[in-house]
């Protein structure tokens, strides 16, 4: 019985009883269930994080694709705008050249009309002047009843020059 006086024996007995009580009360099963529940929550959180990461990657890929589409559209719009500007510039040049040609033709017609009018006015004034001179000469001749050969020659030349 000396064995019962040793403290280590009582400690061992108490430890065995404690572990036996724990097994009897199913504490290891409860601890395992608690650990399993905790592991399940952790696994669910990991699964949710993985799902969210996959969604984020898909969204990022979608945004990158959309950005590339928008950049392509922007480049196309810029190219279209530049082409339209060049086309409008070419049309404006053609219209300007046509307008210059029309205005030049109009100015030429006006100049020709003015020249014709001036020539007609000069001819009319020369004819009127010749008629006045002829009238004066004839009146002087009739009044003087003498003949001047120089005046007769000048009148003949005047009629030829006016035509």
C-alpha positions in Angstrom: 0.0 0.0 0.0 2.8 2.1 -0.2 1.8 2.8 -3.6 -1.2 4.7 -2.3 1.0 7.1 -0.4 2.8 8.3 -3.4 1.5 11.6 -4.8 2.2 10.7 -8.3 -0.1 7.7 -8.1 -3.0 10.0 -6.9 -2.2 12.4 -9.6 -2.3 9.6 -12.2 -5.6 8.3 -10.7 -7.1 11.8 -10.8 -5.9 12.3 -14.3 -7.4 8.9 -15.4 -10.7 9.8 -13.6 -10.7 13.2 -15.3 -10.1 11.8 -18.7 -12.7 9.1 -18.0 -15.2 11.7 -16.9 -14.5 13.7 -20.1 -15.1 10.6 -22.2 -18.2 9.7 -20.3 -19.6 13.2 -20.8 -18.7 13.0 -24.5 -16.5 16.2 -24.3 -14.2 15.0 -27.0 -17.2 14.5 -29.4 -18.4 18.0 -28.5 -15.0 19.4 -29.1 -14.7 17.6 -32.4 -18.1 18.9 -33.4 -17.2 22.4 -32.4 -13.9 22.1 -34.3 -15.8 20.6 -37.3 -18.3 23.5 -37.1 -15.5 26.0 -37.0 -13.7 24.3 -39.9 -17.0 24.3 -41.8 -17.4 28.1 -41.2 -13.8 28.6 -42.3 -14.3 26.5 -45.4 -17.5 28.4 -46.2 -15.6 31.7 -45.8 -12.8 30.4 -48.1 -15.3 29.2 -50.7 -17.1 32.6 -50.6 -13.7 34.4 -50.9 -12.8 32.2 -53.9 -16.2 32.9 -55.5 -15.8 36.6 -54.9 -12.2 36.5 -56.3 -13.5 34.7 -59.4 -16.3 37.2 -59.8 -13.8 40.0 -59.4 -11.5 38.5 -62.1 -14.5 38.1 -64.4 -15.6 41.7 -63.8 -12.0 42.9 -64.4 -11.8 40.9 -67.6 -15.2 42.4 -68.7 -14.1 45.9 -67.9 -10.8 45.4 -69.8 -12.7 44.1 -72.8 -15.2 47.1 -72.6 -12.3 49.5 -72.2 -10.7 48.1 -75.4 -14.0 48.3 -77.2 -14.4 51.9 -76.1 -10.8 52.7 -77.2 -11.4 51.1 -80.6 -14.6 53.1 -80.9 -12.8 56.3 -79.9 -10.1 55.7 -82.5 -12.7 55.0 -85.1 -14.6 58.2 -84.2 -11.4 60.2 -84.4 -10.5 58.7 -87.8 -14.1 59.4 -89.0 -13.9 62.9 -87.8 -10.6 63.5 -89.5 -11.9 62.0 -92.8 -15.0 64.2 -92.5 -12.9 67.3 -91.9 -10.7 66.5 -94.9 -13.8 65.9 -97.1 -15.4 69.1 -95.9 -12.1 71.0 -96.6 -12.0 69.5 -100.1 -15.6 70.5 -100.7 -15.0 74.0 -99.4 -12.0 74.4 -101.7 -14.1 73.2 -104.7 -16.9 75.6 -103.7 -14.5 78.5 -103.3 -12.9 77.8 -106.6 -16.3 77.6 -108.3 -17.3 80.9 -106.6 -14.1 82.5 -107.7 -14.7 81.3 -111.3 -18.3 82.6 -111.2 -17.2 86.0 -109.8 -14.4 86.3 -112.3 -16.8 85.5 -115.1 -19.3 88.0 -113.7 -16.6 90.7 -113.4 -15.4 89.9 -117.0 -19.0 90.3 -118.3 -19.4 93.5 -116.4 -16.1 94.8 -117.7 -17.1 93.8 -121.3 -20.5 95.5 -120.8 -18.9 98.6 -119.5 -16.4 98.6 -122.3 -19.2 98.2 -124.9 -21.2 100.9 -123.2 -18.2 103.2 -123.1 -17.5 102.5 -126.8 -21.1 103.2 -127.6 -21.0 106.4 -125.6 -17.8 107.5 -127.3 -19.3 106.7 -130.7 -22.4 108.6 -129.9 -20.5 111.6 -128.5 -18.2 111.5 -131.6 -21.2 111.3 -133.9 -22.9 114.1 -132.1 -19.8 116.2 -132.2 -19.3 115.4 -135.9 -22.9 116.4 -136.6 -22.4 119.7 -134.7 -19.2 120.4 -136.5 -20.8 119.6 -139.8 -23.7 121.8 -139.0 -21.3 124.7 -138.0 -19.3 124.2 -141.2 -22.4 124.0 -143.4 -23.8 127.1 -141.7 -20.5 128.9 -142.2 -20.4 127.8 -145.8 -23.9 128.9 -146.5 -23.3 132.1 -144.7 -19.9 132.7 -146.5 -20.9 131.0 -149.7 -17.4 130.1 -150.2 -15.8 126.7 -150.4 -13.0 125.5 -148.1 -11.3 122.4 -149.5 -9.6 121.6 -146.2 -12.9 121.4 -144.3 -14.4 119.3 -147.1 -11.5 116.9 -146.9 -11.6 116.7 -143.0 -15.4 116.0 -143.1 -14.8 113.1 -145.6 -12.1 111.6 -143.4 -14.2 112.1 -140.3 -17.0 110.0 -141.7 -14.5 107.2 -142.6 -12.9 107.2 -139.1 -16.1 107.0 -137.2 -17.0 103.7 -138.8 
